[in-house]
Amino acid sequence: MDAFNNTLFLWINAPAHPSAWVVSMATIFANDLIWAIPCLMIILWLRAGNRMRRALIAAAVAGVIGLLINQCIGFFYWHPRPFMIPIGRTLIPHAPDSSFPSDHLTLWWAVAFSLLSQRHHRLGLALSLIGVPIAWARIYLGVHFPLDMVGAAAVAILSVPLARHTARRHLTPVYLLALKIHRRLFAPLIASGWIHR
């Protein structure tokens, strides 16, 4: 399996003289795009209604569960990153921690798959598809192996039903608390119609 993983990595990883614009684009996907998740969730929370807000809380829980699962996997199964072996080319700095599974992609796909499972199909599908270039970019730039991305997908899929199980017990009180805080913090903007009550 390691031989297959290494071969696939070398096929996707950046060549000896990569194009500057491809590296720049890959860096945006690999490092910066992850911030779109909290930004998008905040914007949707401020503008959306009850159904979407509940879905956002469940998606956030799925993301947290996915990251916790990754921490457990990393504790029991430590796998070096490509630059630690070393193999291929690494074009962005990264801490020498366990590579399997990818935290970036786990969080991204856990949120995406959670929204899909709650019938927010267009948004969930769009986020799911954007996860593909994120996976490519982190391999291209040399901080992950392809199987790290497969592992991220598996953990993200697993996190969705776990979050749903948690939500059955805790979603309503968490939602009501969040709504109470929201209405107090943004009372003037709610009154003026800028954001949803």
N, C-alpha and C positions, 0 to 999 in steps of 0.2 A: 504493500500500500504506500509506503514512503517513496518508493521508486516512482510509482505512478504520480503521486503528489508532486514530487520534485520535477518530473518531466513536464507535467501540465503547468507548473509554476514557471519554468524556464520558457515555455511557449508564450505565456501571457506577459511575463515580466518585461520591463523596458529594454530595448536594444542598447548596444554600446554607445550610440550617439543619437539619443532620442530627440524628437522635435520639441523645441521650447514651448510651443503653444499646446502640444499634447500633454506635456508635463504640467503646465499651468492648469489646464482643464482637469486633469486627473487629480491634482492637489486640491482643487475646489471640491470635487466629488468626495475625495478621501478624507479631508480634514474639516472643511468649512460647512458642507451641506447639512451635517448632522444638527446644526443649530436651527435649521428650518423646522425641525420637529417641535421643540418647545415654542418657537415663534408662531407657527401655524396653530398649535393647540391653544395658545393664549388668544390669538385673533378670533378663532372659531368660538372659544368660550365667551368672549365679549359680544359677539354678534349673533350667536346661534340660540336656538330654543332648547327646551327641556330634553328632548330626545338626543340631540347631538351632545349636549353637555354631559349627560349620563354616559354616552359612548366614549367621550374623551376621558372621563375618569377611569372607565374600564380599560381603555387603551393605555393610559399611563400606568395602571397597575400591571398590565401585561408586560410593559417595558421594564418595570422594576423587577418583576419576577424573573424575566429573561436574564437580566444582568446578574441577579442573585444566583441563578442556576449556573451561569458562566463562572462565577467566582468559585462555586463548589467544584465544577469540572476542573478549573485551573489548579485547585488545591490537590485534587486526587490524580489528575493527569496533566502533567506539565509538558508542554511541547515548545521547543525553541522557535523563534521567528527566523525567517530566511537569513537575515544578516548575522545571526548568531551561529550559523553552522560553519562557515558562511556559504551562501549560494546566491547567484544572480546579482542584481544591482539594487541598491537601496537609495532612493532619491529624496526621502524625507526623514527627519529624525523620529525615533520612537524609543520608548523605554524597553529594556530587554526583559519583558515579562512574557508569560505564556501566550502563544498565538491562538490557541484553540479554545473555544470558537471566537469569532470576531465580535467584540462588544458593540462596535459601531453598527454593524449590520443586524445584530440581534435586536438592538433597541429599535432600529428603523423598521425592520420587518415585523416585530412584535406589535408595534403600533399599527402598521398597515394591515396586518392579518386580523387584528382585533376589530378594526373598523370594518373590514370586509365581512367578518362574522356577524356584525351587528347591522348588516344591510345598508351600510354606507358605501355602496359598491363603487361609485365613480372615484371617490376620494381614496378608498382603500386600494383599488386597482392601480390608480396613478402612483401612489406611494410605493406599492409593491414593485412596479416596473422601474421606478427610479432607483430602487435598491440594486438593480442589476449593474448599472454603471458604477455605483459605489463599490460593489464587490470587485468589479474589474479594476478600478482605480487603486484599491488597496493592494491588489496583487501586482499590478503594473509598477507601482512605486516601491515594491519590495518589502512591505511590512506584514504581509499575510500569504499563506498558502491557499490554493483553491479549496482544499478540504475544510479549512477554517470557515469558509463561506457556507459550505454544506452543513457544517455543524451549527452555524448561526441560524440557518433556515429551520433546522430541526428543533432547536431550542425555542425559536420564535413561535413555531407551530404548537409546541408543547405549552408555552406560556399562556396561550389564549384560553384554553379550557380551564387552566388553573386560575386564571384571573376571573373567569366567569363564575367559577365555584366560590371564590372569595367574594365576588360582587353580590352573590345571592344573599350573603349574610350582612355585608357591610356597606354596599353601594348607597342605599337610601340615606342612612345617617351621615355618611361622608359627603354625599351630594347636598343635603340640606345645610350642613355646616359650611361647605364651600359657597353655597348660594347666599347664606346669611352674611358671610364675610364680603362677598362680591357686592351685595346691595349696600352695605355700609361704606365700603371703600369708594364705590363709584356712584353714590347717590346723586351728585350734581350732574354727571354725564348721563345717567339713566333718566333723570328728570328732563334733560334737554333733548333726549332721543338719540344721542350719539351711540349708545350701546344698549344691548337688550337687557331687560330687567331679569 
